[in-house]
Amino acid sequence: MEQKLKQDHYKVKASEQEEKTQYKTGRGAQINTKNRFLKNETSREHIEAIDDWEEGNKPTLYIETFPKTIVNKVESPDVGMSYSMNPYAGCEHGCIYCYARNVHEYWGYSAGLDFEQKILVKKNAPKLLRKFLMHPKWDATPIMLSGNTDCYQPAEQTYRLTRGLLEVCNEFNQPVGILTKNSWILKDKDVLQEMGKKQIVSAMVSITSFNEDLRRTMEPRTTTAKQKLKVINELSSAGVRMGIMMGPMIPGLNEHEMQRIMKAAADNGATFTAYTFIRLNGAIKFLFHDWLYKNFPDRADKIWHLVEQSHDGKVNDTRWGVRMRGEGSIAQMVAQQYKKYGKLYNMNAEEWSLDRSKFRVPGGQGRLF
C-alpha cells in the first residue's frame, strides 16, 4: 500500500489512537499532518499531563493579512484557467480531499486541521484587484474566483471580500468565473445578474454527492446538495450562466452518482459541466487515509486500492492531462459515464465564452482586443 504510506512519516502515536474515539464532528481532517517545510513540530505525548492543549474542535481563527498581490498566473495547463484570485487562504468547508490543503504549509501551518481552523483573510483584496486591472497592458483575460479555496466560505459572511472583488470586476467589465459549494453566493445575486447581462460572469457549483451522510463527513461545512440545486436554479433564472463541478469522483464512494447529479443540475438550469477524478497529492494522502479508515472501515481497503489502480499503483499522479482524470478501467468508466450523460442531458452543447470586449478602465478610454 504505497510503501505502507511511508510509515516513518505517518506514525500514529498511542495518544492519537485514543483521540480516534473522539471524532471531531464538523471537521473533515481529524489530525494535523507534519508540515514538510518545518524542522520542528509539537506532539501530544501524554493527555493527562497537558491541561492547556488546543483541542481539534476549537473555534475557527481568522487571521487578517495584507498581501501585495491578489491575481495569480496559473501555470498548470490542465486546470482550465489562466489567472485566479483567492480572497482567503485555508478553507473552513473542511473538504477532506481538497488539493489546496498543501498550500497552507507554505504559510507555516498544517494541511490538516490548521487548514480548516486558521483562515488567512486578505483584507485588501478588492484594492489590489483594482490596481491590477488599471495596468495598461492588462488584456481582460478571464480571472477565476476560487482557483484555490472557496471564495464563499463562512469567512465571507463577515468580510465580504468576494462581494468587493465582484463589484470591482463589474465596474471594469472584467470577465470572471466562480466556483463554489456554498449557497452564500445568492447574497450577491444583484451584482451577478448585472454581470450576467453583460456576459462577463459564469459560475459553477460543486456537487459531489446527494448522500447527506457522506457529504457531512467528506465536506462537513458545505451546503447541502438540495441547496446547491437551488443556487443553480435561482441564478440561472436571473441570467447567470451556471454549471456544475463534479469533483472529485471517488470510486466506491460517489462515482455512481454522476448521472443523478448531471440530470438534477440540468433540470435546474445548468448548461455546462466538469469533473475530476480523486488524486491524493502531498499531505492529502495521509489525511484522506486517516479519514477513510475512520469513517468507512468496512470498505476502506477496497476504496484505497481502487484509487491506487487508477494512478498506476499510487494514489497521486503528477502528469499533465492524466492527474485529473486517472487511468485504467475505473477511471475510463467514469470518463465514459461523463461523456454519455453529458450528451444525454445536453450539457456543454453551446458555444459560449466570457465577453472580453466590454472591458473599460473607469473614467478612461476603452480598449479594443
DAVEN-V918358 format. One record per backbone hydrogen bond with DSSP energy under -1.0 kcal/mol. CO is the residue of the C=O (numbers start at 1). NH is the residue of the N-H. E is the energy in kcal/mol with one decimal. If there is no record, write none. Layout:
BEGIN
CO/NH/E
CO/NH/E
END
This chain:
BEGIN
1/5/-1.7
3/6/-1.4
6/9/-3.5
6/10/-1.8
13/17/-1.9
14/18/-1.7
15/19/-1.3
16/20/-1.0
18/21/-1.1
19/22/-2.1
23/25/-1.3
24/27/-1.4
31/113/-1.1
35/38/-1.6
46/49/-1.2
47/50/-1.2
55/58/-1.4
61/119/-2.5
63/121/-2.9
65/123/-1.7
72/84/-2.1
82/74/-3.1
83/144/-2.5
84/72/-3.2
85/146/-1.5
87/122/-2.5
89/120/-2.7
91/94/-1.1
93/221/-2.3
95/98/-1.3
98/101/-1.3
101/104/-1.2
102/105/-1.3
103/106/-1.6
104/109/-1.7
105/108/-1.5
113/117/-1.8
114/118/-2.7
115/91/-1.8
117/61/-4.1
119/63/-3.3
120/89/-2.2
121/65/-3.6
121/123/-1.5
122/125/-1.9
124/128/-2.4
125/129/-2.3
126/130/-2.3
127/131/-1.9
128/132/-2.2
129/133/-2.6
130/134/-1.1
132/135/-1.3
135/138/-1.9
143/177/-2.3
144/85/-2.4
145/179/-1.4
150/153/-1.2
153/156/-2.5
154/157/-1.5
155/158/-1.3
155/159/-2.5
156/160/-1.6
160/164/-1.7
161/165/-2.4
162/166/-2.5
163/167/-2.2
164/168/-1.8
165/169/-2.4
166/170/-2.7
167/171/-1.9
168/172/-2.1
169/173/-1.0
169/174/-2.6
172/360/-2.5
175/143/-1.7
176/202/-1.3
177/145/-3.5
178/204/-3.1
180/206/-2.5
181/223/-1.7
182/185/-1.2
183/186/-2.1
184/187/-2.0
185/188/-1.8
186/189/-1.6
188/192/-2.4
189/193/-2.4
190/194/-1.6
191/195/-2.2
192/196/-2.4
193/197/-1.8
195/200/-2.3
196/199/-1.2
199/355/-3.1
200/176/-2.4
202/178/-1.7
203/243/-2.1
204/180/-2.2
205/245/-2.0
211/215/-2.5
212/216/-2.6
214/218/-3.0
215/219/-2.7
218/96/-2.5
219/222/-1.6
224/228/-2.0
225/229/-2.1
226/230/-1.5
227/231/-2.0
228/232/-2.2
229/233/-2.6
230/234/-2.8
231/235/-2.5
232/236/-2.3
233/237/-1.9
235/240/-2.5
236/239/-1.3
241/203/-2.5
242/271/-2.8
243/205/-2.3
244/274/-1.4
245/207/-2.1
246/276/-1.6
249/278/-2.2
250/253/-2.2
250/254/-2.1
250/255/-1.4
254/257/-2.1
255/258/-1.1
257/261/-2.5
258/262/-2.4
259/263/-2.6
260/264/-2.3
261/265/-2.3
262/266/-2.4
263/267/-2.6
265/270/-2.5
266/269/-1.6
271/348/-2.5
272/244/-1.9
274/246/-2.9
276/249/-2.7
281/284/-1.6
282/285/-1.2
283/287/-2.1
284/288/-3.1
285/289/-1.7
286/290/-2.2
287/291/-2.4
288/292/-3.1
289/293/-2.2
290/294/-1.2
291/295/-2.0
292/296/-2.8
296/299/-1.2
296/300/-1.3
299/303/-2.4
300/304/-2.8
301/305/-2.3
302/306/-2.1
303/307/-2.1
304/308/-2.1
305/309/-2.5
308/311/-1.7
308/313/-2.4
310/327/-2.0
311/314/-1.5
315/280/-3.3
319/322/-1.5
319/323/-2.6
322/325/-1.0
322/326/-3.1
324/277/-3.1
328/332/-2.3
329/333/-2.1
330/334/-2.0
331/335/-2.2
332/336/-2.4
333/337/-2.2
334/338/-2.4
335/339/-2.1
336/340/-2.6
337/341/-2.9
338/342/-1.7
339/343/-1.7
340/344/-2.0
341/345/-2.3
342/347/-3.1
343/346/-1.1
356/359/-1.4
359/367/-1.2
361/364/-2.7
END
